[in-house]
Amino acid sequence: MRSKLAGKPVSTCRQGENWVEQPGAHHVLTENTSRTKRAKLLVVFVSNTGDKLKVDDPRA
């Protein structure tokens, strides 16, 4: 999986690796690097009870 956040270099995450994104991070790239296998991600949100977990990005 390749990912890029605004102002940061492109990063590649391989099976078994992880990464952390700060609140308000702006995604400019997310792609599967394999042409033959599906990418699977486990996403864990840490937030206060009742907070919105996803906010639509007005820059998209």
All heavy atoms as TSV, in Angstrom:
chain	resi	resn	atom	element	x	y	z
A	1	MET	N	N	0.836	-1.150	0.000
A	1	MET	CA	C	0.000	0.000	0.000
A	1	MET	C	C	0.895	1.230	0.000
A	1	MET	O	O	1.845	1.305	0.762
A	1	MET	CB	C	-0.881	-0.040	1.256
A	1	MET	CG	C	-1.775	1.144	1.424
A	1	MET	SD	S	-2.973	1.274	0.127
A	1	MET	CE	C	-4.270	0.307	0.728
A	2	ARG	N	N	0.597	2.146	-0.905
A	2	ARG	CA	C	1.315	3.431	-0.922
A	2	ARG	C	C	0.345	4.515	-0.475
A	2	ARG	O	O	-0.825	4.495	-0.830
A	2	ARG	CB	C	1.829	3.767	-2.322
A	2	ARG	CG	C	3.032	2.962	-2.714
A	2	ARG	CD	C	3.531	3.188	-4.133
A	2	ARG	NE	N	3.053	4.346	-4.808
A	2	ARG	CZ	C	3.820	5.359	-5.226
A	2	ARG	NH1	N	5.102	5.324	-5.028
A	2	ARG	NH2	N	3.301	6.378	-5.868
A	3	SER	N	N	0.859	5.464	0.282
A	3	SER	CA	C	0.028	6.533	0.809
A	3	SER	C	C	0.830	7.822	0.845
A	3	SER	O	O	2.060	7.793	1.003
A	3	SER	CB	C	-0.444	6.174	2.216
A	3	SER	OG	O	-1.281	7.172	2.739
A	4	LYS	N	N	0.143	8.925	0.668
A	4	LYS	CA	C	0.797	10.228	0.757
A	4	LYS	C	C	-0.152	11.198	1.438
A	4	LYS	O	O	-1.324	11.263	1.109
A	4	LYS	CB	C	1.171	10.768	-0.613
A	4	LYS	CG	C	1.870	12.119	-0.559
A	4	LYS	CD	C	2.393	12.517	-1.906
A	4	LYS	CE	C	3.057	13.877	-1.962
A	4	LYS	NZ	N	3.358	14.572	-0.763
A	5	LEU	N	N	0.388	11.919	2.395
A	5	LEU	CA	C	-0.339	12.992	3.050
A	5	LEU	C	C	0.243	14.311	2.571
A	5	LEU	O	O	1.436	14.392	2.243
A	5	LEU	CB	C	-0.198	12.886	4.566
A	5	LEU	CG	C	-0.683	11.590	5.197
A	5	LEU	CD1	C	-0.424	11.607	6.701
A	5	LEU	CD2	C	-2.147	11.351	4.907
A	6	ALA	N	N	-0.581	15.335	2.510
A	6	ALA	CA	C	-0.123	16.649	2.058
A	6	ALA	C	C	1.104	17.079	2.854
A	6	ALA	O	O	1.140	16.960	4.079
A	6	ALA	CB	C	-1.238	17.675	2.218
A	7	GLY	N	N	2.120	17.528	2.146
A	7	GLY	CA	C	3.338	18.008	2.780
A	7	GLY	C	C	4.310	16.930	3.223
A	7	GLY	O	O	5.340	17.237	3.809
A	8	LYS	N	N	3.979	15.672	2.977
A	8	LYS	CA	C	4.838	14.555	3.379
A	8	LYS	C	C	5.236	13.748	2.146
A	8	LYS	O	O	4.535	13.755	1.141
A	8	LYS	CB	C	4.096	13.620	4.352
A	8	LYS	CG	C	3.563	14.293	5.581
A	8	LYS	CD	C	4.673	14.635	6.527
A	8	LYS	CE	C	4.085	15.234	7.806
A	8	LYS	NZ	N	5.091	15.618	8.739
A	9	PRO	N	N	6.355	13.009	2.201
A	9	PRO	CA	C	6.721	12.152	1.071
A	9	PRO	C	C	5.808	10.924	0.986
A	9	PRO	O	O	5.152	10.555	1.968
A	9	PRO	CB	C	8.157	11.740	1.388
A	9	PRO	CG	C	8.289	11.895	2.857
A	9	PRO	CD	C	7.349	12.991	3.267
A	10	VAL	N	N	5.767	10.290	-0.171
A	10	VAL	CA	C	5.019	9.049	-0.348
A	10	VAL	C	C	5.642	7.985	0.536
A	10	VAL	O	O	6.866	7.880	0.634
A	10	VAL	CB	C	5.050	8.596	-1.830
A	10	VAL	CG1	C	4.426	7.224	-1.991
A	10	VAL	CG2	C	4.338	9.609	-2.712
A	11	SER	N	N	4.805	7.207	1.202
A	11	SER	CA	C	5.313	6.108	2.024
A	11	SER	C	C	4.698	4.797	1.546
A	11	SER	O	O	3.589	4.781	1.022
A	11	SER	CB	C	4.993	6.340	3.504
A	11	SER	OG	O	3.604	6.373	3.704
A	12	THR	N	N	5.434	3.718	1.719
A	12	THR	CA	C	4.956	2.388	1.355
A	12	THR	C	C	4.882	1.558	2.623
A	12	THR	O	O	5.844	1.508	3.399
A	12	THR	CB	C	5.909	1.719	0.343
A	12	THR	OG1	O	5.989	2.548	-0.822
A	12	THR	CG2	C	5.402	0.345	-0.052
A	13	CYS	N	N	3.739	0.928	2.833
A	13	CYS	CA	C	3.527	0.083	4.005
A	13	CYS	C	C	3.336	-1.345	3.522
A	13	CYS	O	O	2.496	-1.611	2.661
A	13	CYS	CB	C	2.308	0.558	4.778
A	13	CYS	SG	S	2.128	-0.217	6.385
A	14	ARG	N	N	4.125	-2.254	4.055
A	14	ARG	CA	C	4.058	-3.660	3.662
A	14	ARG	C	C	3.338	-4.479	4.728
A	14	ARG	O	O	3.087	-3.992	5.825
A	14	ARG	CB	C	5.467	-4.193	3.443
A	14	ARG	CG	C	6.129	-3.557	2.227
A	14	ARG	CD	C	7.610	-3.904	2.122
A	14	ARG	NE	N	8.212	-3.295	0.964
A	14	ARG	CZ	C	8.597	-2.026	0.883
A	14	ARG	NH1	N	8.435	-1.209	1.910
A	14	ARG	NH2	N	9.146	-1.556	-0.219
A	15	GLN	N	N	3.006	-5.707	4.396
A	15	GLN	CA	C	2.297	-6.592	5.313
A	15	GLN	C	C	2.973	-6.612	6.681
A	15	GLN	O	O	4.187	-6.751	6.781
A	15	GLN	CB	C	2.251	-8.000	4.742
A	15	GLN	CG	C	1.463	-8.967	5.596
A	15	GLN	CD	C	1.334	-10.334	4.941
A	15	GLN	OE1	O	1.564	-10.498	3.761
A	15	GLN	NE2	N	0.962	-11.315	5.717
A	16	GLY	N	N	2.167	-6.437	7.733
A	16	GLY	CA	C	2.668	-6.469	9.098
A	16	GLY	C	C	3.145	-5.132	9.622
A	16	GLY	O	O	3.431	-5.001	10.806
A	17	GLU	N	N	3.251	-4.122	8.772
A	17	GLU	CA	C	3.685	-2.792	9.202
A	17	GLU	C	C	2.460	-1.949	9.572
A	17	GLU	O	O	1.330	-2.310	9.276
A	17	GLU	CB	C	4.486	-2.099	8.103
A	17	GLU	CG	C	5.775	-2.815	7.767
A	17	GLU	CD	C	6.575	-2.144	6.677
A	17	GLU	OE1	O	6.005	-1.369	5.877
A	17	GLU	OE2	O	7.774	-2.406	6.623
A	18	ASN	N	N	2.723	-0.807	10.208
A	18	ASN	CA	C	1.641	0.098	10.556
A	18	ASN	C	C	2.085	1.537	10.404
A	18	ASN	O	O	3.258	1.815	10.205
A	18	ASN	CB	C	1.145	-0.164	11.978
A	18	ASN	CG	C	2.202	0.128	13.018
A	18	ASN	OD1	O	3.124	0.890	12.801
A	18	ASN	ND2	N	2.066	-0.483	14.172
A	19	TRP	N	N	1.118	2.450	10.516
A	19	TRP	CA	C	1.431	3.865	10.523
A	19	TRP	C	C	0.356	4.593	11.307
A	19	TRP	O	O	-0.704	4.060	11.581
A	19	TRP	CB	C	1.588	4.429	9.107
A	19	TRP	CG	C	0.321	4.569	8.322
A	19	TRP	CD1	C	-0.492	5.667	8.265
A	19	TRP	CD2	C	-0.276	3.607	7.461
A	19	TRP	NE1	N	-1.546	5.436	7.429
A	19	TRP	CE2	C	-1.445	4.163	6.917
A	19	TRP	CE3	C	0.063	2.309	7.092
A	19	TRP	CZ2	C	-2.267	3.485	6.043
A	19	TRP	CZ3	C	-0.769	1.643	6.210
A	19	TRP	CH2	C	-1.904	2.228	5.688
A	20	VAL	N	N	0.650	5.841	11.665
A	20	VAL	CA	C	-0.262	6.671	12.440
A	20	VAL	C	C	-0.482	7.963	11.683
A	20	VAL	O	O	0.459	8.530	11.121
A	20	VAL	CB	C	0.333	6.987	13.840
A	20	VAL	CG1	C	-0.551	7.941	14.604
A	20	VAL	CG2	C	0.567	5.702	14.611
A	21	GLU	N	N	-1.717	8.413	11.653
A	21	GLU	CA	C	-2.041	9.698	11.035
A	21	GLU	C	C	-2.687	10.589	12.076
A	21	GLU	O	O	-3.526	10.139	12.842
A	21	GLU	CB	C	-3.002	9.506	9.866
A	21	GLU	CG	C	-2.397	8.717	8.753
A	21	GLU	CD	C	-3.375	8.460	7.620
A	21	GLU	OE1	O	-4.493	9.017	7.648
A	21	GLU	OE2	O	-3.019	7.698	6.724
A	22	GLN	N	N	-2.283	11.833	12.096
A	22	GLN	CA	C	-2.830	12.798	13.038
A	22	GLN	C	C	-4.216	13.268	12.590
A	22	GLN	O	O	-4.517	13.244	11.394
A	22	GLN	CB	C	-1.890	13.991	13.175
A	22	GLN	CG	C	-0.517	13.633	13.720
A	22	GLN	CD	C	-0.603	12.997	15.090
A	22	GLN	OE1	O	-1.287	13.483	15.978
A	22	GLN	NE2	N	0.100	11.882	15.273
A	23	PRO	N	N	-5.059	13.722	13.506
A	23	PRO	CA	C	-6.361	14.270	13.125
A	23	PRO	C	C	-6.196	15.396	12.104
A	23	PRO	O	O	-5.264	16.194	12.206
A	23	PRO	CB	C	-6.919	14.822	14.439
A	23	PRO	CG	C	-6.241	14.023	15.502
A	23	PRO	CD	C	-4.865	13.750	14.962
A	24	GLY	N	N	-7.057	15.413	11.110
A	24	GLY	CA	C	-7.011	16.447	10.082
A	24	GLY	C	C	-6.042	16.168	8.952
A	24	GLY	O	O	-5.863	16.993	8.063
A	25	ALA	N	N	-5.392	14.997	8.954
A	25	ALA	CA	C	-4.455	14.656	7.878
A	25	ALA	C	C	-5.188	14.680	6.540
A	25	ALA	O	O	-6.318	14.225	6.428
A	25	ALA	CB	C	-3.855	13.278	8.125
A	26	HIS	N	N	-4.550	15.228	5.523
A	26	HIS	CA	C	-5.150	15.345	4.187
A	26	HIS	C	C	-4.501	14.333	3.245
A	26	HIS	O	O	-3.339	14.464	2.889
A	26	HIS	CB	C	-4.966	16.764	3.644
A	26	HIS	CG	C	-5.523	16.951	2.284
A	26	HIS	ND1	N	-6.859	17.102	2.052
A	26	HIS	CD2	C	-4.922	16.997	1.076
A	26	HIS	CE1	C	-7.058	17.241	0.759
A	26	HIS	NE2	N	-5.900	17.172	0.144
A	27	HIS	N	N	-5.262	13.311	2.867
A	27	HIS	CA	C	-4.758	12.290	1.939
A	27	HIS	C	C	-4.712	12.837	0.523
A	27	HIS	O	O	-5.684	13.403	0.044
A	27	HIS	CB	C	-5.690	11.065	1.913
A	27	HIS	CG	C	-5.540	10.180	3.088
A	27	HIS	ND1	N	-4.688	9.111	3.098
A	27	HIS	CD2	C	-6.126	10.208	4.297
A	27	HIS	CE1	C	-4.767	8.520	4.274
A	27	HIS	NE2	N	-5.637	9.158	5.010
A	28	VAL	N	N	-3.587	12.668	-0.147
A	28	VAL	CA	C	-3.499	13.033	-1.561
A	28	VAL	C	C	-3.220	11.804	-2.433
A	28	VAL	O	O	-3.299	11.889	-3.657
A	28	VAL	CB	C	-2.451	14.147	-1.811
A	28	VAL	CG1	C	-2.885	15.437	-1.148
A	28	VAL	CG2	C	-1.070	13.745	-1.316
A	29	LEU	N	N	-2.914	10.658	-1.815
A	29	LEU	CA	C	-2.682	9.422	-2.562
A	29	LEU	C	C	-2.908	8.221	-1.652
A	29	LEU	O	O	-2.433	8.202	-0.521
A	29	LEU	CB	C	-1.238	9.360	-3.085
A	29	LEU	CG	C	-0.790	8.022	-3.678
A	29	LEU	CD1	C	-1.431	7.814	-5.051
A	29	LEU	CD2	C	0.721	7.956	-3.786
A	30	THR	N	N	-3.639	7.253	-2.130
A	30	THR	CA	C	-3.747	5.938	-1.502
A	30	THR	C	C	-3.878	4.940	-2.636
A	30	THR	O	O	-4.781	5.075	-3.467
A	30	THR	CB	C	-4.972	5.829	-0.582
A	30	THR	OG1	O	-4.893	6.841	0.417
A	30	THR	CG2	C	-5.022	4.471	0.092
A	31	GLU	N	N	-2.963	3.988	-2.723
A	31	GLU	CA	C	-3.060	3.008	-3.803
A	31	GLU	C	C	-2.473	1.669	-3.391
A	31	GLU	O	O	-1.575	1.590	-2.571
A	31	GLU	CB	C	-2.374	3.508	-5.069
A	31	GLU	CG	C	-0.871	3.610	-4.981
A	31	GLU	CD	C	-0.228	4.110	-6.257
A	31	GLU	OE1	O	-0.933	4.368	-7.243
A	31	GLU	OE2	O	1.003	4.251	-6.258
A	32	ASN	N	N	-3.019	0.631	-3.988
A	32	ASN	CA	C	-2.525	-0.727	-3.816
A	32	ASN	C	C	-1.348	-0.902	-4.771
A	32	ASN	O	O	-1.468	-0.623	-5.961
A	32	ASN	CB	C	-3.640	-1.718	-4.138
A	32	ASN	CG	C	-3.248	-3.150	-3.918
A	32	ASN	OD1	O	-2.116	-3.451	-3.582
A	32	ASN	ND2	N	-4.194	-4.045	-4.121
A	33	THR	N	N	-0.225	-1.378	-4.278
A	33	THR	CA	C	0.952	-1.552	-5.134
A	33	THR	C	C	0.924	-2.861	-5.921
A	33	THR	O	O	1.716	-3.041	-6.835
A	33	THR	CB	C	2.248	-1.493	-4.306
A	33	THR	OG1	O	2.196	-2.503	-3.297
A	33	THR	CG2	C	2.412	-0.130	-3.659
A	34	SER	N	N	0.007	-3.764	-5.580
A	34	SER	CA	C	-0.094	-5.043	-6.292
A	34	SER	C	C	-1.151	-4.960	-7.387
A	34	SER	O	O	-2.230	-4.421	-7.184
A	34	SER	CB	C	-0.475	-6.167	-5.335
A	34	SER	OG	O	-0.705	-7.369	-6.062
A	35	ARG	N	N	-0.839	-5.507	-8.530
A	35	ARG	CA	C	-1.818	-5.566	-9.621
A	35	ARG	C	C	-2.654	-6.838	-9.560
A	35	ARG	O	O	-3.622	-6.981	-10.284
A	35	ARG	CB	C	-1.105	-5.490	-10.964
A	35	ARG	CG	C	-0.418	-4.166	-11.191
A	35	ARG	CD	C	0.235	-4.135	-12.561
A	35	ARG	NE	N	1.013	-2.942	-12.728
A	35	ARG	CZ	C	0.618	-1.913	-13.466
A	35	ARG	NH1	N	-0.516	-1.948	-14.099
A	35	ARG	NH2	N	1.385	-0.849	-13.575
A	36	THR	N	N	-2.270	-7.782	-8.677
A	36	THR	CA	C	-2.956	-9.078	-8.650
A	36	THR	C	C	-3.601	-9.415	-7.307
A	36	THR	O	O	-4.449	-10.295	-7.258
A	36	THR	CB	C	-1.972	-10.212	-9.001
A	36	THR	OG1	O	-0.894	-10.200	-8.059
A	36	THR	CG2	C	-1.431	-10.042	-10.414
A	37	LYS	N	N	-3.216	-8.759	-6.225
A	37	LYS	CA	C	-3.762	-9.072	-4.903
A	37	LYS	C	C	-4.453	-7.856	-4.307
A	37	LYS	O	O	-3.976	-6.730	-4.451
A	37	LYS	CB	C	-2.650	-9.524	-3.950
A	37	LYS	CG	C	-2.000	-10.824	-4.355
A	37	LYS	CD	C	-0.964	-11.224	-3.334
A	37	LYS	CE	C	-0.278	-12.518	-3.755
A	37	LYS	NZ	N	0.751	-12.905	-2.787
A	38	ARG	N	N	-5.578	-8.119	-3.618
A	38	ARG	CA	C	-6.284	-7.045	-2.934
A	38	ARG	C	C	-5.492	-6.595	-1.709
A	38	ARG	O	O	-4.856	-7.403	-1.044
A	38	ARG	CB	C	-7.653	-7.520	-2.460
A	38	ARG	CG	C	-8.621	-7.733	-3.561
A	38	ARG	CD	C	-9.959	-8.091	-2.971
A	38	ARG	NE	N	-10.936	-8.257	-4.025
A	38	ARG	CZ	C	-12.208	-8.476	-3.815
A	38	ARG	NH1	N	-12.657	-8.597	-2.584
A	38	ARG	NH2	N	-13.033	-8.603	-4.824
A	39	ALA	N	N	-5.577	-5.325	-1.425
A	39	ALA	CA	C	-4.981	-4.795	-0.194
A	39	ALA	C	C	-6.042	-4.828	0.894
A	39	ALA	O	O	-7.215	-4.553	0.643
A	39	ALA	CB	C	-4.503	-3.366	-0.417
A	40	LYS	N	N	-5.652	-5.201	2.089
A	40	LYS	CA	C	-6.556	-5.216	3.231
A	40	LYS	C	C	-5.941	-4.384	4.345
A	40	LYS	O	O	-4.763	-4.522	4.648
A	40	LYS	CB	C	-6.772	-6.642	3.730
A	40	LYS	CG	C	-7.464	-7.537	2.742
A	40	LYS	CD	C	-7.614	-8.932	3.325
A	40	LYS	CE	C	-8.228	-9.879	2.320
A	40	LYS	NZ	N	-8.353	-11.236	2.890
A	41	LEU	N	N	-6.754	-3.522	4.931
A	41	LEU	CA	C	-6.288	-2.669	6.017
A	41	LEU	C	C	-7.177	-2.865	7.231
A	41	LEU	O	O	-8.393	-3.025	7.106
A	41	LEU	CB	C	-6.367	-1.189	5.617
A	41	LEU	CG	C	-5.559	-0.743	4.413
A	41	LEU	CD1	C	-5.873	0.714	4.086
A	41	LEU	CD2	C	-4.085	-0.926	4.660
A	42	LEU	N	N	-6.591	-2.821	8.396
A	42	LEU	CA	C	-7.314	-2.776	9.647
A	42	LEU	C	C	-7.136	-1.358	10.178
A	42	LEU	O	O	-6.014	-0.925	10.426
A	42	LEU	CB	C	-6.770	-3.789	10.653
A	42	LEU	CG	C	-7.331	-3.674	12.065
A	42	LEU	CD1	C	-8.828	-3.958	12.076
A	42	LEU	CD2	C	-6.593	-4.607	13.005
A	43	VAL	N	N	-8.233	-0.642	10.314
A	43	VAL	CA	C	-8.181	0.750	10.760
A	43	VAL	C	C	-8.707	0.836	12.183
A	43	VAL	O	O	-9.774	0.307	12.490
A	43	VAL	CB	C	-9.026	1.648	9.827
A	43	VAL	CG1	C	-9.022	3.081	10.312
A	43	VAL	CG2	C	-8.530	1.543	8.393
A	44	VAL	N	N	-7.961	1.518	13.047
A	44	VAL	CA	C	-8.373	1.720	14.428
A	44	VAL	C	C	-8.426	3.227	14.681
A	44	VAL	O	O	-7.433	3.930	14.487
A	44	VAL	CB	C	-7.386	1.059	15.418
A	44	VAL	CG1	C	-7.785	1.347	16.850
A	44	VAL	CG2	C	-7.290	-0.440	15.156
A	45	PHE	N	N	-9.592	3.711	15.081
A	45	PHE	CA	C	-9.746	5.120	15.424
A	45	PHE	C	C	-9.680	5.260	16.943
A	45	PHE	O	O	-10.323	4.494	17.660
A	45	PHE	CB	C	-11.104	5.651	14.960
A	45	PHE	CG	C	-11.224	5.808	13.476
A	45	PHE	CD1	C	-11.790	4.814	12.703
A	45	PHE	CD2	C	-10.788	6.969	12.861
A	45	PHE	CE1	C	-11.916	4.953	11.342
A	45	PHE	CE2	C	-10.904	7.122	11.498
A	45	PHE	CZ	C	-11.466	6.118	10.735
A	46	VAL	N	N	-8.925	6.234	17.419
A	46	VAL	CA	C	-8.889	6.561	18.836
A	46	VAL	C	C	-9.495	7.954	18.953
A	46	VAL	O	O	-8.974	8.913	18.382
A	46	VAL	CB	C	-7.444	6.555	19.382
A	46	VAL	CG1	C	-7.429	6.952	20.840
A	46	VAL	CG2	C	-6.811	5.184	19.170
A	47	SER	N	N	-10.627	8.040	19.664
A	47	SER	CA	C	-11.319	9.328	19.748
A	47	SER	C	C	-12.121	9.409	21.036
A	47	SER	O	O	-12.244	8.431	21.770
A	47	SER	CB	C	-12.255	9.503	18.551
A	47	SER	OG	O	-13.337	8.601	18.645
A	48	ASN	N	N	-12.666	10.566	21.257
A	48	ASN	CA	C	-13.580	10.758	22.374
A	48	ASN	C	C	-14.947	10.211	21.992
A	48	ASN	O	O	-15.354	10.279	20.825
A	48	ASN	CB	C	-13.707	12.238	22.721
A	48	ASN	CG	C	-12.400	12.806	23.220
A	48	ASN	OD1	O	-11.723	12.194	24.035
A	48	ASN	ND2	N	-12.037	13.966	22.713
A	49	THR	N	N	-15.678	9.682	22.945
A	49	THR	CA	C	-17.016	9.159	22.699
A	49	THR	C	C	-17.876	10.250	22.067
A	49	THR	O	O	-17.919	11.379	22.565
A	49	THR	CB	C	-17.664	8.676	24.010
A	49	THR	OG1	O	-16.832	7.657	24.558
A	49	THR	CG2	C	-19.064	8.132	23.781
A	50	GLY	N	N	-18.520	9.907	20.931
A	50	GLY	CA	C	-19.403	10.845	20.254
A	50	GLY	C	C	-18.742	11.676	19.175
A	50	GLY	O	O	-19.433	12.338	18.402
A	51	ASP	N	N	-17.405	11.686	19.097
A	51	ASP	CA	C	-16.722	12.443	18.034
A	51	ASP	C	C	-17.008	11.823	16.674
A	51	ASP	O	O	-17.136	10.597	16.555
A	51	ASP	CB	C	-15.205	12.454	18.247
A	51	ASP	CG	C	-14.750	13.398	19.325
A	51	ASP	OD1	O	-15.603	14.109	19.903
A	51	ASP	OD2	O	-13.535	13.411	19.610
A	52	LYS	N	N	-17.077	12.663	15.626
A	52	LYS	CA	C	-17.199	12.148	14.265
A	52	LYS	C	C	-15.878	11.478	13.889
A	52	LYS	O	O	-14.805	12.038	14.122
A	52	LYS	CB	C	-17.487	13.278	13.282
A	52	LYS	CG	C	-18.887	13.857	13.410
A	52	LYS	CD	C	-19.088	15.009	12.453
A	52	LYS	CE	C	-19.363	14.465	11.066
A	52	LYS	NZ	N	-19.740	15.524	10.115
A	53	LEU	N	N	-15.943	10.278	13.332
A	53	LEU	CA	C	-14.721	9.566	12.955
A	53	LEU	C	C	-14.243	9.939	11.566
A	53	LEU	O	O	-13.081	9.772	11.237
A	53	LEU	CB	C	-14.948	8.055	13.050
A	53	LEU	CG	C	-15.276	7.549	14.442
A	53	LEU	CD1	C	-15.424	6.026	14.412
A	53	LEU	CD2	C	-14.218	7.952	15.456
A	54	LYS	N	N	-15.148	10.406	10.732
A	54	LYS	CA	C	-14.772	10.794	9.369
A	54	LYS	C	C	-15.423	12.124	9.057
A	54	LYS	O	O	-16.598	12.331	9.317
A	54	LYS	CB	C	-15.243	9.757	8.365
A	54	LYS	CG	C	-14.882	10.096	6.937
A	54	LYS	CD	C	-15.385	9.034	6.000
A	54	LYS	CE	C	-15.060	9.337	4.555
A	54	LYS	NZ	N	-15.707	10.522	4.032
A	55	VAL	N	N	-14.635	13.020	8.491
A	55	VAL	CA	C	-15.138	14.329	8.073
A	55	VAL	C	C	-14.850	14.444	6.585
A	55	VAL	O	O	-13.719	14.224	6.140
A	55	VAL	CB	C	-14.437	15.467	8.852
A	55	VAL	CG1	C	-14.914	16.812	8.369
A	55	VAL	CG2	C	-14.663	15.290	10.343
A	56	ASP	N	N	-15.871	14.782	5.792
A	56	ASP	CA	C	-15.650	14.979	4.361
A	56	ASP	C	C	-14.626	16.078	4.139
A	56	ASP	O	O	-14.644	17.106	4.812
A	56	ASP	CB	C	-16.957	15.323	3.649
A	56	ASP	CG	C	-17.894	14.122	3.595
A	56	ASP	OD1	O	-17.393	12.974	3.610
A	56	ASP	OD2	O	-19.105	14.324	3.520
A	57	ASP	N	N	-13.727	15.846	3.197
A	57	ASP	CA	C	-12.634	16.751	2.917
A	57	ASP	C	C	-13.082	17.802	1.898
A	57	ASP	O	O	-13.328	17.453	0.747
A	57	ASP	CB	C	-11.443	15.960	2.384
A	57	ASP	CG	C	-10.195	16.790	2.249
A	57	ASP	OD1	O	-10.275	18.042	2.319
A	57	ASP	OD2	O	-9.129	16.196	2.076
A	58	PRO	N	N	-13.188	19.061	2.285
A	58	PRO	CA	C	-13.636	20.075	1.321
A	58	PRO	C	C	-12.634	20.327	0.193
A	58	PRO	O	O	-12.980	20.893	-0.826
A	58	PRO	CB	C	-13.803	21.325	2.190
A	58	PRO	CG	C	-12.903	21.108	3.346
A	58	PRO	CD	C	-12.890	19.607	3.586
A	59	ARG	N	N	-11.387	19.872	0.357
A	59	ARG	CA	C	-10.371	20.073	-0.698
A	59	ARG	C	C	-10.425	18.994	-1.753
A	59	ARG	O	O	-9.736	19.066	-2.754
A	59	ARG	CB	C	-8.981	20.112	-0.083
A	59	ARG	CG	C	-8.783	21.317	0.814
A	59	ARG	CD	C	-7.403	21.298	1.392
A	59	ARG	NE	N	-7.425	20.435	2.574
A	59	ARG	CZ	C	-6.406	20.292	3.404
A	59	ARG	NH1	N	-5.291	20.924	3.177
A	59	ARG	NH2	N	-6.509	19.516	4.446
A	60	ALA	N	N	-11.234	17.949	-1.549
A	60	ALA	CA	C	-11.288	16.831	-2.499
A	60	ALA	C	C	-12.081	17.195	-3.737
A	60	ALA	O	O	-12.876	18.061	-3.780
A	60	ALA	CB	C	-11.900	15.608	-1.830
